[in-house]
Amino acid sequence: MQSLNGSSVDTSFGPWAGPVARGGFDFTLLFEESVLSIPIQCLFLLFMPLRAWQIAQDDYKVLPGFHQPAKIATLAALLITNVAFLVLYCLNSNQITHTVASWPSQSLVIASCVGLIILSWLEHARSFNPAFMTVTYLFFSILLDLPRSRTLWMLGSSTDGIAILFTITMILRVAALVLESLEKRRLLVPRYRRIAVPMTRGPINNALFFWLIPLFQKGYSSILVLGDLFTFEPELESEYLYKALAETWENTPNKTSAAALCNAWFRTFPAHVLAPVIPKILVIAFTYAQPYLIDSAVRIAATPQTQPYNNYAYGLIGGFVLAYAGLAIVTGQYTWRLSVAATVLRGSFISLIYQELLRAEVMTPDMKPAAALTMMNTDIETIVAGVHHIHELWGSVAEIIVAEYLIYHQLGAACAMPISLAVVLLFASMFLAVPTGKAQAAWIQASENRVTATSGILGSMKWLKFSGLTQTVFETMRQLRLTELSVSLKFRKLLGRSLLLHLVIFMPIWAPILTFSVAAGLSKDGKDKSLTLSSAFTSLSVLLLMSTPLSAIISALPTVTAAFESCRRVQGYLTSDKRWDLQDPQSELDGVNEDVDDDKRDLEAAVYPPVLPVLELGRAFDSVQELDVILREDRDLDNDDIVASVRGQFAWTPDQLPILNISQWDIHRGQLNIVLGPVGCGKSTLMKCLLGEISQFRGDIWTGYTGIAYCDQKPWLPNEPVRSVIVGDGNFDSRWYRIVIDACALERDIQLWPEGDQTLPGTQGVSMSGGQKQRISNRLTIREKALARTVYRP
């Protein structure tokens, strides 16, 4: 009976218990205890104190309830059962269930149960989501103890007590796993109930994407809107991403190096960059487990149908289920983590570009603010595509190495044929990757030029119609489009060559033909391994799997190269000339009285000042535009009344004579200052200097405040209802709203508009006249109740 049950082999490491013991399909007990049980207990006990200390520092996030006592009661029952299991071992020390690893294994299990109780108590009250470490430990301990449970039941009737007790521990672990996997969103304290949904997910929910089911159901029953989507975790919000990347970028010593921006991003978000590595390794492992399963299936199909082989077949079915289920799960995790990394890149890069746009020197002739639009779209999407493919490079190389080893194991020297084809494809792809990336970068540049011109044209459509230049402008747009198509032709040709190369040396066709021909020839001559049915099927499956990483490399190399080229374009934009604020604010004026009557009196004082200083801009005889200050005042004012002072020169380039030459211009409190001059004499440039928007200004700009309201000659209006434009992000105040309407002379315009103050200005205010746009733009000087108002009108 003992030899039949395999008691003599259970004390050996195995791992196979032999062809006689338990139907010829089982592990030895020593292997199950030493390999399937002890390592996972040691890992849990190693990391549990660190996690317990970390979570103990947090505050309470979950309200008391029956959930936590149920967890603790289940884990306490598990502890008691495992103690009883160890006692039973001690009372029956001569049982066939005992090995040299039984006592250490069970002692570690009891210690793990104590750690589970402590960690579960802390995690339940102090974390938003189900405990990752607890759920992971319970899941894998159940999975790895299934073979041991089967072995104990098959040892014979004399071990039924131990088998029953061990099965009870398995049931309690399943119950604990279910309880630990329950989410706690409804149990959170009130101040945490509005946190992002992803922060309350558990490991199983994340692995199987159950958290997407409510979104799919809602999308199936109704049209999804933006508010239906889940909010991001705090670490994925653009503000956090921008601050992290901006800090690293500012501390980068050499911003002009070839890959400075890419390196800065990698250093800032290493966790997101490396997160797909482990899932990719698991994808490779599950993928190349298939040839072994196929080899075993072919061997079983060629053997007689006896009891041991039937057991092998049942086990093989389980192996296929585990392989394909695991492949589905890890592929989903790999793709999800790539998407998260792409989201991090998009959020950080776009925010950085936007902030740099606000600091750009907009008055320089070469500055094109619309270029940022192309970077935020085409360039960023190109870089995101590169992020999706960057892990395919090393992963595909690893897959090819593994596949080549498997082919060598099956066919011997014939493995040289597929690796030769692979090397040819790789070198050809690398040869085409660099010019393909550069050609795509040139295409993006041409697209940027077209989009920039189109944006400017659409914003000036009314004036183009008045001037009769519509046909000329349309022809210019057409030529820009033709130029873009001409530039993109090179990229399309190179991409077509890459695809054609892959089709000519198509691995699923040519690799099996050439490989099996060489293998058959070597086998016939007796120089290598013979070609059998199982080796043929296994090698064919490996060759078919090998074509996938080769295709991935062929598509990934040009994509990653183009991503680096786009990253260099973004880096060049970020390192362009910046505006340096030359203002010297000496003091900050106190805020105005919030009382509406006082506000109205302030407005009246600003509209009807007692003195009107005039600044006239004229032309010098040397044809260089200069500034002649003529300040006419009826009375002298103290220096304390000066709220701003400008003195200095401005020229577009250092070798030019100054366009503006201001000896001294003082702006006094409570006065309306007027700047006069012909077209192109520098009035707008003077206003930009006063605001500190021009870095080329050489001189001093002194201000007694920092809050300046400015109305540009070409006001920018969002395409939102006029009322929303006037109110902005603040709360609606009906009395102050009426004051702003009256002060800006918008009452009559609102009465004439069919939809009143709900009228949309259109893109760049195209549906409104120039005066209406200026009057709406003036609301900025009044809406925020700013004391200092600098208003420019052409």
Secondary structure, DSSP 8 states (H G I E B T S, - for coil): -HHHHTHHHHTS--SB--SSGGGG--B-HHHHHHTTTHHHHHHHHHHHHHHHHHHHTS---B---SHHHHHHHHHHHHHHHHHHHHHHHHHTTTSTT--TTHHHHHHHHHHHHHHHHHHHHHHHHH-SS--HHHHHHHHHHHHHHHHHHHHHHHS-GGGHHHHHHHHHHHHHHHHHHHHHHS--GGGB-GGGTTS-GGGG--HHHHHHTGGGHHHHHHHHHS---GGGS----GGGSHHHHHHHHHHHHHT-S-TTSTTHHHHHHHHH-HHHHHTTHHHHHHHHHHHTTHHHHHHHHHHHHTS---HHHHHHHHHHHHHHHHHHHHHHHHHHHHHHHHHHHHHHHHHHHHHHHHHHHHHB-TTSTT--TTHHHHIIIIIHHHHHHHHHHHHHHHHHHHHHHHHHHHHHHHHGGGGHHHHHHHHHHHHHHHHHHHHHHHHHHHHHHHHHHHHHHHHHHHHTHHHHHHHT-HHHHHHHHHHHHHHHHHHHHHHHHHHHHHHHHHHHT-HHHHHHHHHHHHHHHHHHTTSS----HHHHHHHHHHHHHHHHHHHHHHHHHHHHHHHHHHHHHHHHHHTS-B----EEE----------HHHHHHHHHHHHS-S---EEEEEE-TTS-EEEE-----SS---GGGEEEEEEEEE-SSTTS--SEEEEEEEEETT---EEE--TTSSHHHHHHHHHT--TT-EEEEEES-S--EEE-SS----SS-HHHHHHTTS---HHHHHHHHHHTT-HHHHHHSTTGGG----GGGTTS-HHHHHHHHTHHHHHT--S-EEE---
